[in-house]
Amino acid sequence: MNSTAVTPGKTGDKVFQVRGLTKIYHMGEVDVHALRGVDLDLFAGELMVLLGPSGSGKSTLLNILGGLDTGNSGLVRYRDQDLTHASERMLTEYRRFHVGFVFQFYNLMPSLTARENVAVVTEIARNPMPPEDALTMVNLQDRMDHFPAQMSGGEQQRVAIARAVAKNPDVLLCDEPTGALDSETGVLVLEALERANQELGTTTALITHNAGIAGMANRVVHIMDGQIGSVQRNTQRVPASKLSW
């Protein structure tokens, strides 16, 4: 993992290469085309926002990038590794050692404290940071020994971010991380993701249907009906604390 952020956009710094990716779900007699020939690159150190309505294919694309799913056709490469034809064992190792996930729902273990929830992940990582450092990064240094039931939704989501970041992953994939939160609480969550991206250089892809979040990204990818509609580069990122959404 890079200790400092890498300027995105250089070919040699390409983390993901996606070409002609399709995904079809068979629902009885109906075929649902979730992805229709997606071409996309993701570069080291950048924060990319994937923007689009529900059902546009955002989560499907993120799940394939994270090794949770595979496409029907096309190419997906993570650095020099071909994920398209990877075995289940290879995908498991890829998820474990290279990817951190943050979902809309926190999936914390209710019987464990914040510190213990993070420690569960660090015990299987190759080069983890101490749980205390990860929780401090998301400004929960005073809540480490609290249980999920003693924490607000925003605090629980920040524990989930700390859990993902503590693995020291190369890539952080976030699926609607603020979807269940109000705007004030959501900003705190986005600030935590922003800090991980900028201070650790973690390549980050963030799914949202909220266009107001787009300003914090290096690039904004608009997805519609399983296709890339447009890609917008922000010349200057807006700090999460300054977003209007």
C-alpha positions, -999 to +999 in steps of 0.1 A: +000+000+000+012+035-008+021+056+022+013+088+004-013+097-022-004+090-058-014+115-085-041+097-105-041+095-143-007+080-151-009+047-171+017+031-148-004+038-118-035+020-131-051-001-104-082-015-123-087-020-160-122-030-171-130-036-208-163-048-223-177-060-190-212-075-192-233-090-164-267-107-170-288-120-142-313-148-151-345-142-132-368-170-142-376-165-178-363-129-178-327-118-184-317-086-165-288-069-182-270-052-152-239-042-171-237-037-209-201-035-221-185-013-194-150+002-201-134+019-171-100+025-155-093+033-118-060+049-109-039+047-077-047+071-050-078+086-066-113+089-052-139+080-078-176+086-073-199+062-092-231+082-096-265+069-109-300+059-100-310+027-083-308-003-107-282+014-130-255-012-124-234+006-098-234-021-071-229-049-097-198-031-110-184-025-075-191-062-065-171-074-095-142-050-088-142-063-053-142-100-063-176-106-048-191-114-082-179-121-118-190-109-151-204-129-180-179-115-205-152-089-208-120-082-189-113-071-154-077-067-142-064-056-108-029-044-115-013-075-131-039-099-119-067-112-141-098-113-120-119-125-149-106-160-148-095-162-112-103-192-091-125-188-060-094-193-039-076-165-057-106-142-053-108-150-016-071-140-012-076-109-033-106-098-011-088-106+021-055-089+014-062-061-011-098-048-007-117-030+021-155-029+019-179-004+033-216-010+028-248+009+035-255-013+065-227-016+091-227-053+097-210-049+131-210-077+157-233-065+185-215-084+212-181-068+204-169-033+212-158-009+184-122-019+191-130-056+190-150-053+158-120-037+141-096-063+156-115-091+140-103-079+106-068-070+116-062-105+128-064-119+092-046-090+074-010-091+063+000-056+074-027-042+095-027-010+115-036-012+152-074-010+157-068+020+179-051+039+151-079+031+127-106+043+151-086+075+158-085+081+121-123+082+120-125+103+152-138+076+174-108+075+199-133+082+227-157+054+217-134+025+213-149+004+241-185+011+233-208-015+219-227-009+186-260-005+206-244+024+225-235+042+193-254+063+167-258+052+131-230+075+120-207+063+146-214+027+137-207+035+101-174+051+110-165+019+129-172+000+097-149+023+079-122+019+105-126-019+102-121-016+064-092+008+066-074-012+094-066-039+068-043-014+051-061-023+018-049-011-016-085-004-025-116+008-006-149+001-021-179+019-006-215+011-016-239+039-005-220+045+028-243+074+037-275+060+023-290+053+057-278+086+073-290+122+075-268+148+058-251+161+089-241+126+100-232+116+064-207+144+062-188+129+092-187+095+074-175+112+041-148+130+060-136+097+074-134+082+039-117+114+026-091+112+053-083+076+045-080+084+008-058+114+013-036+104+042-031+067+033-034+070-005-061+043-006-076+041-040-113+046-033-145+040-053-177+053-037-212+045-050-240+070-045-272+082-060-267+116-044-252+141-069-242+164-041-214+141-031-197+142-065-176+173-057-153+154-033-141+131-061-112+132-085-135+118-111-172+112-113-185+083-134-222+085-144-238+051-149-272+046-166-288+014-177-256-006-172-234+017-192-210+045-186-229+076-196-201+101-190-169+107-170-162+141-154-129+151-139-130+177-110-102+201-114-104+208-076-119+185-050-144+200-026-137+190+010-164+167+024-171+193+051-180+219+024-204+197+004-240+208-002-263+178-004 
